[in-house]
């Protein structure tokens, strides 16, 4: 996993210029986005194949674990990461263009969009009642997690990766970062 950027065809070298560093950061964000999209897709499939309708934090954790072990096996990483990279780059260009307009004294339409909006006070009774209703509804509709017994490739691999995870130790810095992040999620949601 250490050669993640090289595998995808992205340039791995960082030069002293801030533009190269920004591009490197965009490349990393693109790869992380593909990683996360894959993990969420796995969680979605795993949930459906478990005959449940709600994706739980356990499903997401399982998706992340599977992705950690299988990310580089995907054939379309480079294509998807490059597409996302270009989207980020275009968004950055648009953002920096609008920043320049703001600096020149012109106000952007985004800033004016909410000027005439009325905001409801967080202490308002109607707002609190709505929040309470949503919380009450969520409490009563929670689905219990159950492991998928489906024999499809996604579910089998997800379950295998969950077992391997129990004894697996990272072998490089990228794996250490991902392992630590997933462990933090598990700890936060009391999944382990």
GUKOLLUM-232746 format. One record per residue: x, y, z of N, C-alpha, C in turn; residue in three letters. Coordinates in steps of 0.001 Angstrom, whole numbers, plus 500000, padded with zeros to 6 digits. Each point is the difference from the previous one (the first is absolute). Layout:
N
XYZXYZXYZALA
...
END
This chain:
192
500818498810500000499182501190500000500866501261500000UNK
501252499838500331500912501128500052500133500677498625UNK
499898499225498934500144500545498648498655500390499411UNK
499106500449500848498644500338499611499959500979498839UNK
500738501082500095499961501029498963500665499490498729UNK
501079499258500137500663499457498818499087499024499271UNK
499255499182500752499080499029499406498933500700499176UNK
499572501167500444498925500681499307500495500881498865UNK
501305500160499879500540500827498935500188501449500382UNK
499608500375501213500228501364500452501487500206500253UNK
500469501218499795501393500344500250500241500048501506UNK
500969499229500486500266499881501425500985501036500519UNK
500603500782499146501022500929500474499380501327500413UNK
500522500549501100499571501310500462501163500950499803UNK
499749501069499290501024501011499795499795501104501019UNK
500901500954500015499910501078500975498871500974499700UNK
499521500035498807498952500963499673498682499604500659UNK
499239501015500390498730499736500670499007499353499039UNK
500122500290498698499097499393499024500170498480499988UNK
501234499522500025500223498559500021499478499387501283UNK
500176500679501107499495499496501271498477499968499991UNK
499378501028499435498542500024499878499510498858499115UNK
500701499744498906499610498906499113500148498664500705UNK
501058499839500764500204498773500766498842499801500983UNK
499609501071500672498883499915500942498701499635499276UNK
499794500575498821498811499662499213500038498536499566UNK
501182499507499650500143498599499618499632499095501176UNK
500506500335501178499702499200501182498501500058500335UNK
499406501186499909498562500138500248499204499170499000UNK
500456499960498762499319499217498964500040498521500331UNK
501157499516500407500134498584500359499166499660501228UNK
500015500874500981499205499764501214498513499998499664UNK
499593500872499075498598500040499579499597498679499357UNK
500844499475499112499705498706499366499944498905501064UNK
500951500029500928500036499029501104498682500033500769UNK
499560501211500358498768500149500784498766499595499194UNK
499946500374498722498869499601499161499877498483499948UNK
501147499322499835499998498537499951499515499405501325UNK
500479500559501110499617499493501324498503500185500236UNK
499464501154499615498566500255500180499172499073499106UNK
500465499771498791499292499090499089499975498586500579UNK
501129499567500576500053498689500652499008499957501161UNK
499974501057500819499072500058501140498560499913499517UNK
499699500668498892498643499971499447499621498586499556UNK
500879499368499253499733498635499512499871499035501179UNK
500912500106500960499992499117501168498689500150500778UNK
499544501233500132498738500268500709498828499353499264UNK
499916500217498702498906499425499206500012498471500071UNK
501203499422499924500118498540500002499794499411501399UNK
499960500864501019499676499574501366498508500157500275UNK
499265500365498939498550500241500095499664501103501000UNK
500814501034499973499753501180500834499871501200499073UNK
499385501063500509499798501202499195500887501155500431UNK
500575499916501189500781501101500540501469499620500093UNK
500846500810499393501445499786500102500436500440501392UNK
500640499101500719500440500296501361501478500389500008UNK
500465500480501134501417500329500140500858498736499867UNK
499448498855500373500731498738499833500177499686498519UNK
498956500216499207500101499776498552501091500871499392UNK
500049501257500416501007500915499476501394499557500430UNK
500140499607501246501279499497500485500440498775499203UNK
499074499083499753500321498809499202500416500391498578UNK
499300500976499417500351500474498660501399500604499958UNK
500337500776501020501336500603500072501083498931500140UNK
499733498997500816500973498915500200500210499227498706UNK
498898499686499321500126499287498721500804500839499012UNK
499702501281499962500672500876499042501497500101500288UNK
500355500001501265501420500052500369500760498839499364UNK
499382498828499985500673498814499470499862499837498489UNK
499003500625499391499725499724498579500118501213499078UNK
500314501157500539499967501243499212500812499903498713UNK
501216499508500105500870499963498815499606498915499004UNK
499080499128500360499522498958499087498977500534499001UNK
499484501205500240499004500594499104500671500495498720UNK
499411499647498873500581500380498711499770501457499625UNK
498977500617500556499621501332499554500455501128500932UNK
500922499722500924500444501025500951500554501222499274UNK
500908499752499062500656501113499316498985500880499278UNK
499103499384499272498994500744499236499095500822500917UNK
499503499377501058499108500695500931500724501101500761UNK
501221499703500461500771501005500749500339501186499105UNK
500326499747498748500316501083499073498774500870499733UNK
498850499360499859498750500752499795499728500900501209UNK
500132499450501182499770500768501224501046501096500149UNK
501247499677499675501081500986500051499659501197499118UNK
499533499725498782499637501089499082498803500794500530UNK
499052499326500635498868500713500611500493500921501111UNK
500898499478500856500567500822501072500756501189499421UNK
500780499736498963500807501050499383499104501080499395UNK
498942499584499306499061500971499428499297500788501097UNK
499630499322501071499348500670501123500962501008500634UNK
501257499606500130501011500895500565500161501234499120UNK
500003499797498673500138501118499082498810500942500122UNK
498807499427500077498797500814500136500028500755501324UNK
500401499317501073500066500619501320501005501139500006UNK
501194499768499432501002501061500017499592501155499087UNK
499251499724498948499503501082499144498991500854500759UNK
499095499358500734499005500770500748500645500713501172UNK
501062499430500574500741500686501057500612501283499470UNK
500520499944498781500593501188499390498949501079499781UNK
498782499607499614498929500979499817499666500658501326UNK
499949499204501069499697500553501313501048501013500414UNK
501272499694499708501078500900500365499930501304499218UNK
499429499946498811499939501202499174498838500907500398UNK
499264499622501037498923500858500488498626499557499549UNK
499911499073499062498704499515499552499529498924500967UNK
498718500026500329499455498972500884499521498825499168UNK
500254498809500489499529498827499270498520499787500313UNK
499310499310499086498576499729500179499762499099501199UNK
500969499109500304499841499092501125499837500769501299UNK
500761501053500183499927500769501230498654500701500137UNK
499429500448498899498731500708500041498808499061500118UNK
500194498745499667498900499056499928499233499893501314UNK
500667500079501138499349499796501279499776501298500788UNK
500336501133499433499892501256500734498579500293500477UNK
498998499671499200498624500326500358499259498832500649UNK
500701498892500260499379498837500622499755500266501479UNK
498879499488500493499751500059501435500390498649500585UNK
500768500044501065500422498770500640499206499808501279UNK
499581498756500245499252499679501199500992499831501135UNK
499697500600501113500855499888501171500067498559500455UNK
501199499525500389500099498623500475499173499770501266UNK
499638501068500711499218499849501228498503500008499742UNK
499602500172498751498587500042499649499335498661500304UNK
498769500039500531499285498776500360499747499100498809UNK
499584500583498877499679499171498837501235499272499496UNK
501146500645500045501243499378499561500380498848500930UNK
499866500217501307500330498950500965499063498808499861UNK
498722500268499735499044498911499817500354499161498787UNK
500420500656498913500393499272498798501204499118500272UNK
501006500544500695501198499230500322499629498808500871UNK
499145500223500997499576498923500884499286498903499207UNK
499104500398499082499283499023499189500952499166499163UNK
501007500638499415500977499277499182500780499022500866UNK
500457500457501174500752499122500898499141498819500443UNK
498752500266500343499092498951500451499763498991498877UNK
499825500499498781499778499136498848501218499112499759UNK
501213500585500092501223499235499792500171498909501045UNK
499625500276501242500129499021501069499123498784499745UNK
498815500229499483499061498899499823500248499216498718UNK
500726500543499044500180499343498716501370499360499810UNK
500828499945501051501329499428499845499907498514499719UNK
500780499567499007500068498590499664501186499383500707UNK
499847498780500398501101499297500635500932499453498920UNK
501304500121500230500971499487499049499974498482500012UNK
500052499413498822500222498566499887500962499757498850UNK
500882499066500222501034499664499021499377499380498757UNK
500562500356498853499506499437498747500526498579499816UNK
499092499097499676500371498620499683499990499772498490UNK
499825501074499249499950499928498542501325499448499465UNK
499925499247498943501190499386499409500559500790498810UNK
499500501223499784500540500803498898501442500406500332UNK
500737500401498998501419500348500169500195501144501000UNK
499152501012499945500151501165500884499819499595501461UNK
498942499278500299499727499603501388501038499011500524UNK
500362499018499169501023499035500424501318500712500298UNK
500420500888499107501267500709500186499936500931501210UNK
498863500651500208499830500884501153500135499214501293UNK
499351498840500072500101499167501197501414499465500205UNK
500671499627498910501392499531500093500901501109500534UNK
499842501196499473500826501134500425499753500347501467UNK
498764499850500463499689500261501402500732499014500908UNK
500119498766499552500736498993500779501501500285499987UNK
500543500314498836501426500303499877500353501221500851UNK
499104500968500048500223501255500725500362499754501470UNK
499388498967500580500175499723501428501456499754500390UNK
500795499468499082501406499693500319500995500742499111UNK
499505500759499055500854500673499016500749501171500617UNK
501236500181499563500816501143500424500489500733498756UNK
499909501335500003500462500792498843501497499803499756UNK
500389500079498731501413499793499655500673501257499448UNK
499248501075499803500609501250499524499199501184500529UNK
500463501190499729499407501212500570498552500223499545UNK
499702499784498736498635500205499506499049499021500684UNK
500406498736500107499174499014500684499810500374501473UNK
501044500512500634499903500429501407498964501112500158UNK
500023500960499099499051501122500062498572499494499819UNK
499785499169498989498664499471499737499532499099501149UNK
500895499140500482499664499109501115499585500810501225UNK
500795500996500327499720500844501160498668500729499848UNK
499718500499498812498747500721499746498790499080500148UNK
500097498802499458498885499043500099499822499554501450UNK
501108499788500706499914499630501422499329501113500799UNK
500319501253499671499362501128500690498496500019499768UNK
499581499682498785498560499919499700499363498884500833UNK
500663498843500011499475498871500774499881500362501479UNK
501020500666500524499980500398501417498900501026500278UNK
499859500963499099499008501058500180498580499433500058UNK
499735499032499146498666499426499936499885498687500785UNK
501042499697500783500021498797500841499739498754499181UNK
500705499881498889499790498876499106500921498826500309UNK
501033500253500801500923498890500286499829499482501405UNK
END
